Amino acid sequence: MNLQISGHHLEITPAIHAYVTGKLERVTRHFDNVIDVNVILSVDKLIQKAEATVHLSGKGVFVEALDEDLYAAVDSLADKLDRQIQKHKQKVQDHHRGQKMSHIVAE
């Protein structure tokens, strides 16, 4: 997995980089076909924003989270991203299973 973290009106410190990397590792545990992840952290007055674009084989997933605390925004982003990745994985698995089941004729 190729991870790119950038900041908009925000300096990415080693602590923030390590925190984001640790949170996004669970995404790769659930789904191995992650090509790359682009994370943008930004500050707009009192709102902290975390955005992530994940490129999977055949699909891109975009998630954003807003919060007053940057670490809380990253936590929310990781949760949302995890749900989206699991949803995509389930769709891929169900799609293949549905084809196999359509050939069975009920007696």
C-alpha positions in Angstrom: 0.0 0.0 0.0 1.3 3.4 -1.0 0.4 6.0 1.6 0.6 9.7 0.9 -0.3 12.2 3.6 -0.4 16.0 2.9 -1.5 19.0 4.9 -3.4 22.1 3.8 -2.7 25.0 6.2 -1.2 22.4 8.5 2.3 20.9 9.0 2.4 17.1 9.1 4.4 16.3 12.1 6.0 12.8 12.6 3.4 12.2 15.4 0.4 13.0 13.1 2.0 10.8 10.3 2.5 7.9 12.7 -1.1 8.2 14.0 -2.7 8.3 10.5 -0.5 5.4 9.4 -1.5 3.3 12.4 -5.2 4.0 11.9 -5.2 3.2 8.2 -3.4 -0.1 8.7 -6.6 -1.8 9.7 -8.0 -1.0 6.2 -5.3 -3.2 4.7 -6.1 -6.0 7.2 -9.6 -6.2 5.9 -8.9 -5.8 2.2 -5.5 -6.7 0.5 -6.2 -5.1 -2.9 -5.6 -1.5 -1.8 -3.3 0.1 -4.4 -2.7 3.5 -2.8 -4.2 5.9 -0.2 -4.1 9.7 -0.4 -4.9 11.5 2.8 -5.3 15.3 3.1 -5.5 16.9 6.5 -6.7 20.6 6.6 -7.6 23.3 9.0 -10.4 25.8 8.3 -10.9 28.2 11.2 -12.1 25.9 14.1 -12.9 22.9 12.0 -10.4 20.1 11.3 -10.9 18.1 8.2 -9.5 14.8 7.1 -10.1 13.4 3.6 -8.9 10.1 2.1 -9.1 8.7 -1.4 -8.4 5.0 -1.6 -7.7 3.4 -4.9 -8.8 -0.3 -5.0 -8.5 -2.6 -8.0 -11.3 -1.3 -10.2 -12.7 1.3 -7.9 -11.9 4.5 -5.9 -13.4 5.3 -2.5 -13.6 8.8 -1.1 -14.3 9.6 2.5 -14.1 12.8 4.6 -14.6 13.6 8.2 -15.0 16.9 10.1 -14.3 17.5 13.8 -13.0 20.2 16.2 -10.1 17.9 17.0 -7.8 16.6 14.3 -7.2 13.2 16.0 -11.0 12.7 16.3 -11.4 13.6 12.6 -8.8 10.9 11.7 -10.6 8.4 14.0 -13.9 9.1 12.3 -12.2 8.9 8.9 -10.7 5.5 9.7 -14.1 4.2 10.8 -15.9 5.5 7.7 -13.2 4.1 5.5 -13.3 0.8 7.2 -17.1 0.5 6.6 -16.8 1.5 3.0 -14.0 -1.0 2.3 -15.9 -3.8 4.0 -19.0 -2.9 2.0 -17.0 -3.0 -1.2 -15.5 -6.3 -0.3 -18.9 -7.8 0.5 -20.3 -6.6 -2.8 -17.4 -8.3 -4.7 -17.9 -11.5 -2.7 -21.7 -11.5 -3.1 -21.4 -10.8 -6.8 -19.4 -14.0 -7.4 -21.5 -16.1 -5.1 -24.7 -14.9 -6.9 -23.4 -16.3 -10.2 -22.8 -19.7 -8.7 -26.2 -19.8 -7.0 -28.1 -18.9 -10.2 -27.0 -22.2 -11.8 -28.7 -24.3 -9.1 -32.3 -25.3 -10.0 -34.7 -25.8 -7.1 -36.6 -29.1 -7.3 
